[in-house]
Amino acid sequence: MTPPSISTLPPPPDIRQVRRARFGRRVFTVAITVFLGLGLLGVYGVRTGETTAEGGGYELTVHYTKVTRPGLATPWAVEIRHPGGFGDEQVVVAVTSSYFDAFDENGLDPDPAESVSDGERSIWTFDAPDGDVMSVSFDARIEPGVQLTRVKGEVSVLDPSGADVVTADFRTLVLP
């Protein structure tokens, strides 16, 4: 007696399964192409903003990062204008301490003559600059462990008694 013949060919594929797999590959290819295209356009990089406030004879402008990612250099700067100059007075600036907790600091320019904290804010005292404008910049990057959060900040110019003269609010979104 002869043994029955056994085919070594695989069974024919289910046409629905083949179409589903092809559709899945096409969706994946389109998604990856869109993702890479947005990256080439700079959508995932740092985006900056600016906010301005006026009060008490001062104009306060904060240049800050609106959207950033961990590990990227994140610009932040304050410009204070006082028509007629600052005279011999020191300029006192208060910044929300929790905002800077998200950063790896590289430096503050210029260095304050004095720096203290009241628990909620870092208070920097600067010697009066020549002219009507004083600029302070912060060189830092976002901590690698800070992700998917919105960091809120506030900058104020204080009078000699420590009261806020003018305040500007801002927010930075940290994406993964």
C-alpha positions in Angstrom: 0.0 0.0 0.0 1.2 3.5 -0.9 1.3 6.2 1.7 -1.0 9.1 1.0 0.8 12.2 -0.4 1.1 15.1 1.9 1.5 18.6 0.4 4.3 20.8 1.7 2.6 24.0 0.3 1.1 26.3 2.9 -2.6 26.8 2.8 -3.8 29.7 0.7 -4.0 32.9 2.8 -7.3 34.4 3.8 -7.9 37.4 1.5 -9.4 39.5 4.3 -6.2 39.0 6.5 -4.0 40.0 3.6 -6.0 43.2 2.9 -6.0 44.1 6.7 -2.2 43.6 6.9 -1.7 45.8 3.7 -3.9 48.5 5.1 -2.0 48.5 8.4 1.4 48.8 6.7 0.0 51.8 4.6 -1.3 53.6 7.7 2.0 53.0 9.5 4.0 54.4 6.6 1.8 57.5 6.3 2.0 58.1 10.1 5.8 57.8 10.1 6.1 60.1 7.0 3.9 62.8 8.7 5.9 62.5 12.0 9.2 62.9 10.2 7.9 65.7 8.0 6.8 67.6 11.1 10.2 67.1 12.6 11.8 68.5 9.4 9.6 71.6 9.7 10.7 72.2 13.3 7.4 71.5 15.0 9.0 69.5 17.8 11.7 72.2 18.6 11.7 75.1 21.0 9.1 77.9 20.4 9.5 81.2 22.1 7.1 83.9 23.2 7.1 87.4 24.7 4.9 89.1 27.3 4.9 92.7 28.3 3.5 94.5 31.3 3.6 98.2 32.4 3.2 99.9 35.7 4.8 102.3 38.2 6.9 103.9 35.4 8.4 100.6 34.3 7.9 98.5 31.2 8.7 94.8 31.8 9.2 92.5 28.9 9.8 88.8 29.4 11.2 86.7 26.5 10.5 83.1 27.4 10.1 79.6 25.9 6.5 78.7 25.2 7.2 75.1 24.2 10.4 73.1 24.8 11.7 69.6 25.4 14.0 68.1 28.0 17.7 68.6 27.4 17.2 71.5 25.0 18.6 75.0 25.6 15.7 77.1 26.7 16.1 80.9 26.4 14.7 83.2 29.1 15.4 86.9 29.4 13.9 90.0 31.1 14.1 93.6 29.8 13.2 96.4 32.1 12.7 99.9 30.8 12.5 103.0 33.0 12.3 106.3 31.1 14.8 108.8 32.5 17.0 106.0 33.7 17.3 104.1 37.0 19.4 106.8 38.8 21.4 105.4 41.7 18.7 103.0 42.8 19.3 99.3 42.7 16.9 97.3 40.6 15.1 94.5 42.4 13.6 91.6 40.4 11.5 88.7 41.8 11.0 85.5 39.9 8.9 82.5 40.8 11.4 79.9 42.2 9.4 76.9 41.1 9.7 78.0 37.5 13.5 77.6 37.6 13.3 74.3 39.5 12.7 72.7 36.0 16.1 74.0 34.7 19.8 73.0 34.7 21.3 76.5 35.1 24.4 77.5 33.2 24.4 81.1 34.3 22.6 84.4 34.9 23.9 87.6 33.2 24.5 90.0 34.8 25.2 88.5 38.2 23.0 90.1 40.8 24.7 92.1 43.6 22.5 90.1 46.0 20.3 87.1 45.7 17.8 85.8 48.3 14.7 83.7 48.4 11.5 84.3 50.3 10.4 80.6 49.8 8.2 81.3 46.8 10.4 83.7 44.8 14.0 84.3 44.0 14.8 88.0 44.6 17.7 89.4 42.7 19.1 92.9 43.4 21.1 94.4 40.6 23.2 97.6 40.5 21.5 100.3 38.5 22.6 100.2 34.8 23.5 103.2 32.8 20.6 104.3 30.6 16.9 103.5 30.5 17.1 99.7 29.8 18.3 96.8 31.9 18.5 93.3 30.6 18.8 90.0 32.5 19.3 86.7 30.7 19.2 83.2 32.0 21.2 80.5 30.3 19.8 77.0 31.0 18.3 73.8 29.7 15.3 71.9 30.8 16.1 69.0 33.2 15.9 65.6 31.4 13.4 64.3 34.0 10.9 67.1 33.5 8.4 66.0 30.9 4.7 66.6 30.0 4.2 69.5 32.3 3.3 73.1 32.2 5.7 75.3 34.2 4.2 78.6 35.4 6.4 81.7 36.1 6.0 85.3 37.2 8.5 88.1 37.1 8.1 91.3 39.1 10.0 94.5 39.6 9.9 95.5 43.3 10.1 98.9 44.9 12.5 99.7 47.8 9.8 98.5 50.3 9.6 95.1 48.5 6.1 95.7 47.0 5.5 94.6 43.4 5.5 97.5 41.0 4.9 95.6 37.8 4.4 91.9 37.1 4.4 89.7 34.0 3.1 86.1 33.9 4.2 83.4 31.5 4.0 79.6 31.0 6.3 77.0 29.4 5.0 73.6 28.1 7.6 70.8 28.4 6.9 68.0 25.9 8.6 64.6 26.1 
